[in-house]
Amino acid sequence: MAEDQLKVTPEYLRTLRENDIDPMRELFSAEKSEFDQYYAGEEAKKPKFGNRALLPSAGVLSDEVAAVLTKVDEMFVKYEGDLLAISKGIADSELVFDDLENDAELTAEQLAWIFSSETGGNGGGNGGNGEGDGVTSSTDE
């Protein structure tokens, strides 16, 4: 395998989720909670820097700060949701890997069939007797 390629294994997925994605998501959630503590709701995002009627620049500054706080809130919500979706997707992939590994168990009969099958050009699969009678069992499918 080339060095620039990545082999995806259940261990890699689990490590990625547990060591990278989930801690990052938890950090975003903590920061969002901290932000929400002071700026939850539309009124909290509109700080008052003075009387707009007496000092128009105070109104302009309040509007600019409100716009930035709204953007920050939207970013927190988006990134937290994205990281949650990534974490869930990785966890789902781990389950798929686990299911594939569980289904990969072979019975003794299947192993005997595999080892007794021809490996020649006719495709094998007939028990190695070369007669090609076409009889198969449900475990061969």
C-alpha positions in Angstrom: 0.0 0.0 0.0 1.3 3.4 -0.9 2.2 5.7 1.9 -0.3 8.4 0.8 -3.2 5.9 1.1 -5.1 5.3 4.3 -6.3 1.9 5.4 -9.7 2.3 7.0 -10.1 -0.2 9.8 -12.6 -0.4 12.7 -9.8 0.6 15.0 -8.9 3.6 12.9 -12.6 4.7 12.9 -13.0 4.2 16.6 -9.7 6.1 17.3 -10.7 9.0 15.0 -14.1 9.3 16.6 -12.9 9.0 20.2 -9.7 11.0 20.0 -10.5 13.6 17.4 -14.1 14.2 16.5 -15.9 13.7 19.8 -13.4 15.9 21.8 -13.7 18.6 19.2 -17.5 18.3 19.3 -17.5 18.5 23.1 -15.3 21.6 22.9 -17.7 23.3 20.5 -20.6 22.4 22.7 -18.9 23.8 25.8 -18.0 27.0 23.9 -21.6 27.3 22.6 -22.9 26.8 26.1 -20.6 29.6 27.3 -21.7 31.8 24.5 -25.4 31.1 25.1 -25.0 32.0 28.8 -24.5 35.6 27.8 -26.0 35.9 24.3 -29.0 33.6 24.2 -32.0 35.1 22.6 -32.3 38.1 20.2 -32.3 40.8 22.9 -29.1 39.6 24.4 -27.4 39.8 21.0 -28.3 43.6 20.8 -26.1 45.3 23.4 -26.8 48.9 24.1 -23.9 51.2 23.7 -25.8 54.4 24.3 -29.0 56.2 23.3 -29.5 56.0 19.5 -31.4 59.2 19.5 -28.6 61.1 21.1 -25.7 59.3 19.6 -26.4 57.7 16.2 -22.9 56.0 16.1 -23.9 54.0 19.3 -26.8 52.6 17.3 -24.6 51.7 14.4 -22.1 50.0 16.7 -24.9 48.1 18.4 -26.2 46.9 15.1 -22.8 45.7 13.9 -22.1 43.9 17.2 -25.6 42.2 17.0 -24.8 41.1 13.4 -21.4 39.6 14.5 -23.0 37.9 17.5 -25.7 36.4 15.4 -23.1 35.1 12.9 -21.1 33.5 15.7 -24.2 31.8 17.1 -25.0 30.4 13.6 -21.4 29.1 13.3 -21.5 27.4 16.6 -24.9 25.7 15.8 -23.6 24.7 12.3 -20.2 23.3 13.4 -21.7 21.5 16.4 -24.3 19.9 14.2 -21.7 19.0 11.6 -19.4 17.4 14.2 -22.4 15.5 15.6 -23.3 14.2 12.2 -19.6 13.1 11.5 -19.4 11.4 14.9 -22.7 9.6 14.2 -21.6 8.6 10.7 -18.3 7.2 12.0 -20.2 5.3 14.7 -22.6 3.8 12.1 -19.5 2.8 10.0 -18.1 1.0 13.0 -21.3 -0.9 13.3 -21.1 -1.9 9.7 -17.6 -3.1 10.1 -18.6 -5.1 13.2 -21.5 -6.7 11.2 -19.2 -7.6 8.4 -16.7 -9.2 10.8 -19.5 -11.1 12.5 -20.8 -12.3 9.1 -17.3 -13.3 8.0 -17.3 -16.5 10.1 -17.2 -19.6 8.1 -18.5 -23.1 9.0 -16.3 -26.1 8.8 -18.3 -27.3 5.8 -17.7 -24.0 4.0 -14.0 -24.2 4.7 -13.8 -27.7 3.5 -15.6 -26.7 0.3 -13.2 -23.7 -0.2 -10.1 -25.9 0.3 -11.4 -28.7 -1.9 -12.4 -26.4 -4.8 -10.5 -26.4 -8.0 -8.4 -23.3 -8.7 -8.1 -24.0 -12.4 -9.5 -22.1 -15.3 -13.0 -23.6 -15.2 -13.9 -21.6 -12.1 -14.0 -24.5 -9.7 -16.9 -24.6 -7.3 -17.9 -28.1 -8.2 -16.2 -29.9 -5.3 -13.0 -30.5 -7.3 -14.4 -33.6 -9.1 -14.3 -31.9 -12.5 -17.7 -33.2 -13.5 -19.6 -29.9 -13.1 -22.9 -31.5 -12.1 -24.1 -28.1 -11.0 -25.3 -29.3 -7.6 -24.8 -26.6 -4.9 -25.9 -26.2 -1.3 -27.4 -23.2 0.3 -24.1 -22.5 2.0 -22.3 -22.0 -1.4 -24.4 -19.0 -2.3 
